[in-house]
């Protein structure tokens, strides 16, 4: 069980790393705490919350996780292929503000120039193409953009989806026949609980698929609990089964380790190794200090027409920019997301979170039937339009690690506000968009109650926590993604994103990982194990 590289996590960063290192001749293993995700799993997940959700403490081993912290609620994917199973297949390049962000623009690298070729590679591997089909929900969004004076910015989103013929199995259309056979998109709007038809370009159909064919070992249900540096060089990884507590695994030895477990998984592991087991005591005190929510707010509109069906299309098929630093996409929700209706409530404006919370509670008390009527709505997921509103603005939270009252005193991540930079829970432009969308579609605008009452940000795009710097005094990793103080230990997932993207981040995480792997030389024949 000795490897040149052990990769912890199989999401966007880990999958890229696996393929590129295997291509360079290294012996690579990928350790994933979730399981393989099959079409049968996806069908069950779209119809059963027990099969969808990842809650190991309750024995649920699905591929979707929702995590609640004081300052942020976030969603993420678990399983071989990570977040690619539950992402909306939107693959966007960021605006100039990302490259010029002071958070990393002083590191001596022209990031726009440096990443250009890697974005092109990522786009090719992920099969990026503009969504070819716009339907009723997209027409609503177009009218919303026009009424907000931004009609010229409206258009289809770039999707990582094979839009061939539905029900027709064809040879691999992306990798000269080296990839799996594929069927075309059914436009069923179910991307967020996984694609049961295999049309979405998930990582198990490109990066991971190709890596495994070339010799990468992929081991599911392996949760890494400790990283131990060895005096002779390299590392030992201790693991456990995340669901079956009494199943044991032997440790794995690797000359190098790449941590790519997603922001939550990466931070939990590195905090644990630094502060609890103390096997990595030199990790920077900057760990967890700069975490971003993509300056995001989520709003929605529920149509008054009980027979309306907005589900035709990809999950996110169109978008627009209401101003220079704001990006808005629509979302179709699958049947498996019906539980999300219990997080929605009346739309309320106010910049003071206490006042907004009281006003929201007041509306609910005065008009309780309106709220409960919304929750009891027939065909809720087919009638609702959710808007994801993201901004380039430099907003942050931070994470620490310790015992949590809400977690039965077990150790875990704890969020903290960052003075004068706290992640937003109220974006006036988001509420305005919801009101306008309600007018053009004939529906009721909605806020997310964890935002309006709980003053807690909501995001599917948690980023950072292991930001780049010149040394451990101002960063956790260098510009080569190597952890300061630990040669051969790298971070290549969303935790390494050092600036606010302001858009769906998957393509950027891939491009950064591509760049990081381009800096590692190929193995010489004399070095091979």
Buried (B, 14 or more C-beta within 10 A) or exposed (E): BEBBBBBBBBBBBBBBBBBBBBBBBBBBBBBBBBBBBEEEBBBBBBEEBEBBBBBBEEEBBBBBBBBEBBBBBBBBBBBBBBBBBBBBBBBBBBBEBBBBBEBBBEBEBEBBEBBEEBBBBBBEBBBBBEBEEBBBBBEBBBBBBBBBEBEEBBBBBBBBBBBBEEEEEEEBBBBEEEBBEBBBBBBBBBBBBBBBBBBBBBBBBBBBBBBBBBEBBBBBBBBBBBBBBEEEEBBBBBBBBBBEEEEEBEEBBBBBBBBBBBBBBBBBBBBBBBBEBEBBEEBBEBBBBBBBBBBBBBBBBBBEEEEBBBBBBBBBBBBBBBEEBBBBBBBBBBBBBBEBBEBBBBBBBBEEBEEBBBBBBEBBEEEEEEBEEBEEBEBBBBBBBBBBBBBBBBBBBBBBBEEBEEEEEEBBBBBBBBEEBBBBBBBEBBBBBBBBBBBBBEBBBBBBBBBBBBBBBBBBBBBBBBBBBEEBEBBBBBBEBBBBBBEBBBBBBBBBBBBBBBBBBBBBBBBBBBBBBEEBEEBEEEEEE
